């Protein structure tokens, strides 16, 4: 356990080096904070590596995997937050929130005046989401199925099942994940640059687009560029980030139709198309917008919210009550399993629908045997129970966090939409404070700690963290 955490801290220090050097080159506005963060990460990481030095083969039990996963995602922001303390007006609670938002690819920010920030800080925000995106895909494909968290065991055949795994070793799969992720990001950066972004903007926005993170270099987010071509390019790459990466890998390795054959990917794309068309039609009718313009605005913002990216090109709260309610519910949907997107995930919605129809069938015909399948996979009772408990945990956490935020002093709309945006890893909520035209800079520190916890809970599918506070985990 210490060996993994120590290695990750050393890796975090290496990742902070480029933005530190950039700050030194373009003006050392935050370089001293980067140096402190790098030194702290290296020292603590080295100590942990020395404490865990062993000649024995490295093996991880299921209990250790829970502990490593939980500690990694909660401890790394402690060190990665330090550079943000150099930003004017940012407290440590805000810095931890910013780093947690980056690693969980949530996209919520406490920083204002992004155009005036040092490039090192902007690069660090993008790198945090880029690294978080890779980690999230690896988490969803390799680790969570092994841990049988929230129904993810359905995808065990894509990670650790000895009879049907994609590759012989998890390391090979991790390499392919990184290759696909780097490839998509590089392609996105080239397209952005070709369409008019500066080199720096193209690279940083490509990192946060494919990671479905949503950190932008401007307060106006993607609306700053005022380019329909760039917006459509972003739509394509946000969708790519929300698709299952295993299907990409299979396509590259000789099964070109793997993406089209994936039941989750098909449903995801169809849902995006339907939701975009409905909101575009509403926008065109109620706001007298040209239909083509309405399609572009609706598609970008729907794709951004559903893939939990969080970019915006317009304040969709001005499109009327229907749009506001629609975007609130879209916050919960999410992308595919094994993607960078957060949220409920498409497969859980599909299986919940199958469970509901199966229950209705049994009510009508009690003697009828209903076999639940998801594509080629059998949905056994354990997986179905795990998915149902996920929804229960989601509802309980939403109620608890909304009450906590309200007790701190946030109004109801800010509290409930902020809670939903945090656990779904979307970023923007609703209302004048944290809506698509706002940010989290005026949120009290106590509320930022609550929201940071919700981002971590949502990204780790609740039970990966909740299991650590159960007595049975420590007794076993």
RALINBEL-V736313 format. One record per helix or strand of 2 or more residues. SS is the DSSP state (2 for helix, 1 for strand). FROM is the first residue (numbers start at 0). TO is the last residue. If there is no record, write none. Layout:
ss=SS from=FROM to=TO
ss=SS from=FROM to=TO
//
This chain:
ss=2 from=1 to=25
ss=2 from=30 to=50
ss=2 from=61 to=79
ss=2 from=81 to=85
ss=2 from=91 to=102
ss=2 from=113 to=115
ss=2 from=118 to=146
ss=2 from=151 to=157
ss=2 from=169 to=193
ss=2 from=198 to=209
ss=2 from=220 to=223
ss=2 from=227 to=241
ss=2 from=244 to=251
ss=2 from=257 to=260
ss=2 from=262 to=286
ss=2 from=290 to=305
ss=2 from=315 to=318
ss=2 from=320 to=329
ss=2 from=345 to=363
ss=1 from=372 to=373
ss=1 from=376 to=377
ss=2 from=380 to=407
ss=2 from=411 to=422
ss=2 from=430 to=433
ss=2 from=444 to=458
ss=2 from=462 to=468
ss=2 from=470 to=474
//
